Amino acid sequence: QVQLVESGGGLVQPGGSLRLSCAASGLTFSLYAMSWYRQAPGKERELVAVIASVGGGTTYLESVKGRFTISRDNAKNTVYLQMNSLKPEDTAVYYCKGNLNVLTYWGQGTQVTVST
């Protein structure tokens, strides 16, 4: 049974930082491209960052470039999202996704709230 479990969300003030983690089990993690998505209330889910399975190449949503960093530790079957200089508009539920060809798995999400 494949499981993706996110953690690390919470309430943070504008300008603060959080690190999200997504621990995977039940799959050969190193073969999967891993992504972080987010969904704010009343909005569609959007892709935030992707890290490739081979080579570790990354892609980011334009509005988070220079503030967010995606990384992976294949030995720990975990993908991370380091979020710095957080803004109120970053408030959303953040989801991790793993995909390999037609196989796609989602985590349950973790809430990030940026507010004073």
N, C-alpha and C positions, 0 to 999 in steps of 0.2 A: 504494500500500500504506500503510495507516494504521499508525502506530507511536506508542505512548505509552511514554516511557522515564523511570522514576523515578530519582532520585539523592538523596543527602544523608543517608541513614540511617547508623546506627552505634551505638556504645556510648557512653552518657552516664550520669553519676551522677544520682541523684535531685536534683531542683531545677534541673537543667541545661536547656539549650535546644538544639534542632536546627531546621534549616529544610530541609524536603523540597521538591524541585522535580520537576515532571513536564513534560517537553518533548514536544510533539505535532508530528507531521508527517503529510502525506498527507490532511489534512482542512481544512475551513474553520473554523479553531479558534474564531473569534469567535461562531459560530452554536451552539456546543455548550455545554450546561451541564456543568460539571466538578465532580467529587466526589473526596473521599478516603475510602477504606474501610480497615479494619484487621481482621486476623484473628490472634488469639492461639492458641497450641497447644491443641487440644481444644475450641475454641470456634467458633461461627459467625462468618462475616464480618459486620461491622457498619459502618453508615454513620457517618462521623466529621464530615464537613462537606461542604456543597454551595455552589457559587457559580453564580448564574444567568448565562445568556448575555447577557441584556439587562438593564441596570440594575445588575448586580453584587450583587443581593440575596444574603444568605448565611443558612445554617441550620446549627446545630451540635448534635452529640450533647450531652446535658445534662452529662455528666461532664467535658467538655472546655471548656465555656463559660468565658470569661474567661482561659483559658490558651492556647488554639489560635486562630490566625487564618488563614483561607483568603483568597487573593488571586489575581489573574490579570493577566498582561501580554499583551494580544492582539497587540501588535507583535512579541513574542518567542515567541508560541505556547506559553506556559508558564503553568502553575498552580503555586502555592506553598502550603505549609502550614508556618506558623511555629508551633513548639511550645515553649512556655515552662513553667517549673515542672513539669517532667516527673516522673512517678511510676512506680514499678515496674509498676503495673497498665496503663501505656501501652505496655508491651512487646508487640510484635506485628510482623507483616509488614504494611506499609502499601502500599495499591494506589491508583492513580488511575484514574478512569473518566470517559469522555466520552460524553455521549448527546445525540442529536438525534432526537426522535420515536422511531422504532423502531430507530434505529441506536445500537449500544452498543459501545464499545471499552474494553479494559482494558490496563493496563500489567502488567509482570511482577512488580512488587513490590519493596520495599526494606525490609530488616530494621532495626527500631529496638529496641534493648535498653537498658532503664533499670535500672542495677544498680550496687552498690558493688563 
